[in-house]
Amino acid sequence: MRLIFIGVLALLSTNLSAQKNKQTVIGIKLHYGSIYIHTASVKNVSGARPFGTELEFSKQPMDSSAFNKCNCFARNGIAISYFNFDNKILGHGTMVSYFIEPAYRLSKNLQFNLRGAAGLTYATNPYDALKNPENKSYTTHINPYLQAVIGLGYNLNENIKMLLMGNFQHFSNGAFKEPNRGVNWVTGSVGILYYPQNTSLPDYPHVNNPAIDKKIKFDIGTLFVPQQGYNSKIMAQSKFVAGAFAQATKQYGRISALTAGIETYYNKLEKQTGDESRWLAGIHAGHAFILGKVSFSQQIGLHFYNKTQDVENFYFRYGLLYRITNHLIAGISLKTHQDNADFTDFRIMFRL
């Protein structure tokens, strides 16, 4: 019995020691906002005022080694959200996402927060030719989901932190099936986080000259997209997309890097008209947030070879990548134009 008691004490001691540098945080938020009308195709949902709630479970590292990675404290975890879009055409949505939220200590009780999240949405009222023909925003129940957040956190006491945030949210099916103009909405949110130990972030000295690998990294990779739905712009269905790309990455901060690259892909269409080519090629440049093995990228691109009718030359690309090893990286990427998603691809890349 004495040995068991000593063993239990040892396990508790080990667990408490491990938890000193990382806390499990639980939070809840309330959202209220408006639909962003980004194209004339979705004007029929203007005036909608989405409202919802968000529940999250996360880990908050508190040690100096975590702080030194970005001169911040990057909390990460899972969020579950529910929104009523205040419009019978759009219905309701439930989102599950993974997020990373760096917090920058402004004072003992005040922090500045940034957040990026990606996941999936289940939306209740997709386009239906008979039941819901006016929904030009989405056509599938399940859609990829993205969120970008900026705001402030304030410590109310040693266990409760209050959040005031501005949020931009988007979901669409990545051109899997039309119509697919996407749902964009902006909200303000207020929330609280529960810290079981202490809300105060330690005051570590800033690292003025962080040890950053300043060498330019070169990546080569492939991308693939399975069969998609009918695309009204090019008046054809894409059977598959396959291509290759090369990219250079230059890190200039603990969590920031610049990117530039070139890509080409073959779009196998169900039908083709005239002398259009199925090949497209483009160049792109942008920025990436690097948070451990995960990175979020945002790029703007230009097709320099494009003979496919009605495919715009300027495009945007948003990526979520995971570094499996020092040389192998995998992830997904969403390619969009001004008012429509082109496709979501699966990609794997090798770092030279």
N, C-alpha and C positions, 0 to 999 in steps of 0.2 A: 504493500500500500504506500509505503514511504517512497519507494522508487517511482511509482506511478505519479505521486504528487510532485516529486522533483521533475519528472519528465514533462508533466503538464505545465509547470512553471517555466521550464526551459522553452517549450513551444510558444507560450504566451510572450516570453521575453523576446524570442526571435521574431515573432509576428509584429510586436510593437516596435521593435527596432527597424523592421522593414518598412513599417507604415510611417515612420518619422519623416521620411523623404518623399512620400507620396500619399495623398489622401483620396479617398473615394468620395466624390461630390455628387449630390442629388439636387436637381433644379427644376423649376417650373416657370413658364412665361405665359403671358396673355398678349395676343396680337390684335391689332386693328389697323386697317389701311385701305388701299384702293387698287383697282385693276389698272395696269399700265397698258394703254392702247398703242401698240407699236406698229400697227398696220391697219389699213382701212378694212381688211377682211374681218377684224374682230370688233368693229365699232358697235355691234349689236350687244356687247356686254359692258359698254361704257357706263359709268355711274355705279358699278357694283362696289360694295364696301366689304371686302373679306374680313372675317374675324375668326380667331381660333386660339388654340392652346398648344403648348409644347412642353413635353416632359423629357428630361435628359439625365443620363448617368455617365459620369466621366471620372478620369484620374487627373489629379493635380500634382505634378512634381514640385518639390520645394527645395531641392538641394542645389548647391552652387554649380555642379557640373551641368545640370539641366539649364540653369540660368545662363551659363556661359555660351551655350549654343546659339543664343539669339539676343542676349541681354534682355530677356523676357522670361515669363513662365508660361509655357505652352500647354494648356489643358486640352485633352482629347477624349472623345467618347462617342456614345450613341444617343441620338435624339429621335423621339417619336412625336409627330405633330399631327394635329387635326385642324382643318379649315373648312368653314362654311363660306363659299364664294359669293353669297348674297345675290345669286342669279340662277334662275331655274335652268338656263342653258348649260351652265358650267357645273352645277351641282355641288358636291362636297369632295374633299380630298384628304387622304391620310398618307403621311410621309414617314419613312424610316431612313435615317441618314447617319453617316459617320462624319464627325467634325473635328477640326483642329482650331483652337482659339488661343492665340498668343495674348497675354496680358502684360502691359507695361506699367510698372509702378510709378505713379506720379507723386504720391505722398504716402504717408502711413496708411491711410484709409481709402485712397482714390486710385483707380487704375483705368487705363485706356485699353480697350479691347478691339481686336480684329478677329474675324472668323470666316472660315471657308468650309462648306459642307457639300457632300454629294451622296446620293442614294436613290431610292425609288419612291414613286407616288402611286397610290391606288386611287383613281378618280371615278366617281359614281355614275357620271352621265355623259359618256362619250358620244360622238357623232353617230347618228343612225338615220338612214335615208327616210325612214317612216316615223320613228318615235322622236328623234331630235335632229332634224335636218339643219337647224340654224347654228349648230356648234361647229365652227370652223377652227377651233383652237386645238382640239385633240380628238383622236379616233379610237384609242385603245384604253382599256382600264388601267394597265400598268405602264408607267412612263419613267424615264430617268429624271432625276430631280437635282437642282443646284441651288445653293444659297450663299449669299455674301452678306456680311454683317459688320457694322461698326458701332461702337458705343462706349459707355462708361460703367464701371463697377464701383460701388461704395460699400464699405464695411459698416453695417449697422451695429454689430456687436461681434464677439469672438467666434460666433458660429453662423451668422446670417449675413450674406452679402446681397445687396440690391443691384439690379441691372436695369439700365435704360438704353435701348438699342434701336438702331434703324436697320431694317432688313430688306434685301431684294431677293425674291424667289422666282424660280422658273421651272416649268416642266414641259416636256414635249416628248414624242416618241422617236426622235432622231430620224424622221422620214421613213419609218417602217411601214406606215400606212397613212394615207391622206383622208381628209384634210388635217393639217398639222402645223398650224401657225403658232402654237404654243400658248401657254398661260404665263403671263408675267404679272407679278403683283408686289407692291411696296407696302411695308407695314412698320409701324412703331410698336415697340414691345416693352413691357415692364415685367420684371421677374425677380425671383429670389433664388439664391443658391445656399444649400446647407453644407457647411464644412464641419465634420465631426470633431476636428482638433482645433484649428484656428484659421480665421479668414485672412489674417495679416500675412502678406508676402514678405519674405526676408529682404533686408536691404543690403544686398551684395554690391561690391564695387563694380562699376561697368568696366568691361574689357575694351580698352581703347584701340588696341591693335590685335584683334583676334587672329588666331592661326588659321587662315583660310588658304586652301589650295588654289593658287591663282592661275594655275595652268588651264588652258582652254581644253575642255573635254569634247571629244568627237564621238558621235553615235551613228550607227547605221541600223536600219530596222525594216520590218515589213508590217503591213496593215491588211486587215481583211474585214469585209462586211458581208453577211449572209444576204439572202434574198429579201428585198424590200417591197413595199407596196407601190401602187401606181403613182407616178409623179405627174401632176397636172401641168407643171411648167414645161417639162420636156416631152410630155405626152407619151410616156413609156414607163414600163416597169423594169427596175434594175434587178437582174438575176443574181449578181454578186459584184463586189468591188474588191480588187486586189492590187496592191502596189508596194512601193519601196520609198524610203526616205533617208536622208542624211542630215545631221544637225550638229551645230557647235553650241556649247554651253560655257559661259564665262561667269563664274560666281564672283560677286563683288561685296557680299555681306554674309553674315551668318545664315540668313534665311532667304536671301534674294540672289537671283541670277538672271542674266540676259541670254536669250536664245536666238538663233538664226539658222535657217535651213532651207532645203529644197526637197520637193516630193513629186512623185509621178504615180499615177494609178490608172488601171484599166477598168472601165465600167461596162460590164456585160449587160446590154439592154435587151428587153424582149423584142423590141422593134427599133429600126433605125431608118431615118429618112434622108434623102439627098446624099451629099458627100460628107456628112458629119463623121468625125473621128470619135472613137470610143476612148481614146487616150486623153488625159488631162495632165498638165504639169504646172507647178507653181512654186513660188518662193514665199517664205514667211519669216517673221521676227516677232519677238515678244518678251515676256517676263515669266519667271517661275518662282513660286514660294517653295523653299526646300525646308521641310520639317522632318528631320530624321530620314527614314527610308521612304517617306511619302512626299510627293511634290504635286502642287497644283500649278498648271501653266495656262497662260492666256496669250494668244497670238493673233496677229492680223496678217493675212496673206493676199497674194495677187497671182492669178493664173497668167502665165506668159505663153502657154499653149492651151488653147481652148476653142474647139470647133464644134462643141455641142450646143445646139440652139437653146437659148433662154437660160443657160447656166451663167450666173454673174461672175465677173472676174475677181471682184473683191470678196473676201470671205474671212470669217473668224473661226478660231479653233480653241476649244477649252479641253484640257487634258487632266486626267488623274492617273498618276504613275506610281508604281511601287518597285523599289530596288530590291530584287531577290538576292543578288550577290553583288560584288564590286563591279562586275561586268555585265550582268544580265538584269534587264528592266522590263516590266510588263505593265499594261494598263489599258485604259479606254480613252477615246477622244471624240468630242462632238464637233462637227464641222457645220457652221451655219452661214446663212446669208442675211440680208437685211430683214426679211420678213418670213424666213422659212429655214428649218433645219435641213441640211443636205443628207448627212448620215452620221451614225455613231459607229466607230470602228474599234476593233480589237487589235492591239499592236504589241509587238515584242521587239526590243532593241538590244544591241550589243555595244557596250562602251569600249572603245579601243584603248 
